[in-house]
Every structure is written in structure tokens, then in C-alpha cells.
Amino acid sequence: MPEADTDEQLNQFCRLVEEETGEEPLPDPYIGDICWVMIHHPIDFHGETFTAEFDINLSEDGVTPQWGEIRIDLPDEEREAILEAVAGRLEYSEGDEALYEFSASEDQIPELMEDLRKVHTEIYG
């Protein structure tokens, strides 16, 4: 497929994802099949809701969650303890924040994945 067509499809995909989810997806064309799309979405761990940035692989065949990242303000011992049980803390220093990373799965974000699949089918067939 010509690069211009791929770019137009990616632009359409991102535009429709934003319309569907209310979140602006950020594509990274240097990672993944077509690209990885980063999008913010809530996730619950042990009864606590966090906002995570999910990295989603976009290919002509579908969308697949790869990683999730969560930033929290420090100190917050309760939220830190929850995240230590489900994610790995990354070496990161920007003020009073901590960054955690976890392997994302479809069952963690079923509504988001449903929306992404709907848009993918509309754009890529």
C-alpha cells in the first residue's frame, strides 16, 4: 500500500478513535506494524482507579494492547503499594512522580478495545 494511503488511513483512524473515545490518540510511527497508538484510559487495580497510557499496536490485521504506563504523585503509599503488586516501577525522575509499567491485556480494557476494533474495521476492513 502506498505510504500516502497508509498516512491517510492512520489520520482517519486517529480522528475516529478520538470521536469514539473522547481521547486523542498519539501515534508513534517508529514502533509497531503500522504504528503504536498511545491512548489514555482508566484501569482498576484492587479497587483503585488509575489513568493509564496504553500502547496499542495498530496493524492492517487488528489492534493489540502492548503496554500500560501509570504515573502517580508522590508520596502516596497506598497507591504505590497497589501498583508495586501489579506493575514494575521504572527509573524515572520528574518532580514528585513515580512511573509504573505493566503488560497490557484486552481483558483489562474491554470497552476501549471494542471501540478500537470498531474503528479499525471501519478504516482497514
C-alpha positions as CSV (number, residue, x, y, z in Angstrom):
1,M,0.0,0.0,0.0
2,P,1.4,3.5,-0.9
3,E,2.7,5.5,2.0
4,A,0.2,8.3,1.3
5,D,-2.7,5.9,1.6
6,T,-1.3,4.5,4.9
7,D,-0.9,8.0,6.3
8,E,-4.4,9.0,5.3
9,Q,-5.8,5.8,6.9
10,L,-3.8,6.4,10.1
11,N,-5.1,10.0,10.2
12,Q,-8.7,8.7,9.7
13,F,-8.2,6.1,12.4
14,C,-6.9,8.6,14.9
15,R,-9.7,11.0,14.2
16,L,-12.4,8.4,14.6
17,V,-10.8,7.0,17.7
18,E,-10.9,10.4,19.3
19,E,-14.6,10.8,18.3
20,E,-15.4,7.3,19.7
21,T,-13.5,7.5,22.9
22,G,-13.1,11.3,23.7
23,E,-9.4,10.8,24.0
24,E,-6.8,11.9,21.4
25,P,-4.6,9.0,20.4
26,L,-1.0,9.8,19.8
27,P,0.6,7.6,17.0
28,D,4.3,6.6,17.1
29,P,5.2,5.5,13.5
30,Y,8.6,4.2,14.6
31,I,7.2,1.3,16.7
32,G,4.8,-1.5,15.7
33,D,3.4,-2.7,12.4
34,I,1.7,0.4,11.1
35,C,2.5,2.1,14.4
36,W,1.7,2.1,18.1
37,V,-1.0,4.4,19.2
38,M,-0.9,5.7,22.7
39,I,-4.2,6.5,24.4
40,H,-5.3,7.3,28.0
41,H,-7.9,5.1,29.6
42,P,-8.9,4.3,33.2
43,I,-8.0,0.9,34.7
44,D,-8.9,-0.6,38.1
45,F,-6.4,-2.4,40.2
46,H,-7.5,-3.7,43.6
47,G,-10.5,-1.4,43.8
48,E,-8.5,1.7,42.9
49,T,-8.9,3.5,39.6
50,F,-5.8,4.8,37.8
51,T,-5.5,6.6,34.5
52,A,-3.0,4.7,32.3
53,E,-1.4,5.4,29.0
54,F,-1.9,2.3,26.8
55,D,0.4,1.5,23.9
56,I,-1.7,-0.3,21.2
57,N,-0.1,-1.9,18.2
58,L,-2.0,-1.0,15.0
59,S,-1.7,-3.3,12.1
60,E,-3.7,-4.0,9.0
61,D,-5.0,-7.1,10.8
62,G,-6.1,-5.5,14.0
63,V,-5.3,-3.7,17.3
64,T,-3.4,-5.3,20.1
65,P,-2.6,-3.9,23.5
66,Q,1.1,-3.9,24.4
67,W,2.0,-1.9,27.5
68,G,0.4,0.3,30.0
69,E,2.0,3.1,32.0
70,I,0.7,4.9,35.1
71,R,2.2,8.0,36.7
72,I,1.3,8.8,40.3
73,D,2.1,11.7,42.5
74,L,4.3,11.0,45.5
75,P,4.1,10.4,48.3
76,D,1.1,8.1,48.0
77,E,1.9,4.9,49.9
78,E,-1.5,3.2,49.3
79,R,-1.4,3.7,45.5
80,E,2.3,2.8,45.4
81,A,1.6,-0.5,47.2
82,I,-1.2,-1.4,44.8
83,L,1.0,-0.6,41.8
84,E,4.0,-2.5,43.2
85,A,1.8,-5.6,43.2
86,V,0.7,-5.4,39.6
87,A,3.4,-3.3,37.7
88,G,7.1,-2.6,37.7
89,R,8.3,0.8,38.8
90,L,10.6,2.4,36.2
91,E,13.6,4.5,36.9
92,Y,12.1,7.9,36.3
93,S,12.6,11.2,37.9
94,E,10.4,14.2,37.2
95,G,9.5,16.1,40.3
96,D,7.4,14.1,42.8
97,E,6.0,11.5,40.4
98,A,6.6,7.7,40.0
99,L,6.1,5.8,36.8
100,Y,4.9,2.2,36.6
101,E,4.7,-0.1,33.6
102,F,2.7,-3.3,33.1
103,S,2.0,-5.7,30.3
104,A,-1.5,-4.7,29.0
105,S,-4.2,-7.2,28.1
106,E,-7.5,-7.0,26.3
107,D,-9.5,-8.1,29.4
108,Q,-8.2,-5.1,31.4
109,I,-9.7,-2.6,28.9
110,P,-12.6,-4.3,27.1
111,E,-14.6,-1.1,26.3
112,L,-11.5,0.6,24.8
113,M,-10.7,-2.5,22.8
114,E,-14.2,-2.7,21.5
115,D,-14.1,0.9,20.4
116,L,-10.7,0.5,18.7
117,R,-11.8,-2.7,16.9
118,K,-14.9,-0.9,15.6
119,V,-12.9,2.0,14.2
120,H,-10.2,-0.5,12.8
121,T,-12.9,-2.4,10.9
122,E,-14.3,0.8,9.5
123,I,-10.9,2.0,8.3
124,Y,-8.9,-1.1,7.5
125,G,-11.8,-3.6,6.8
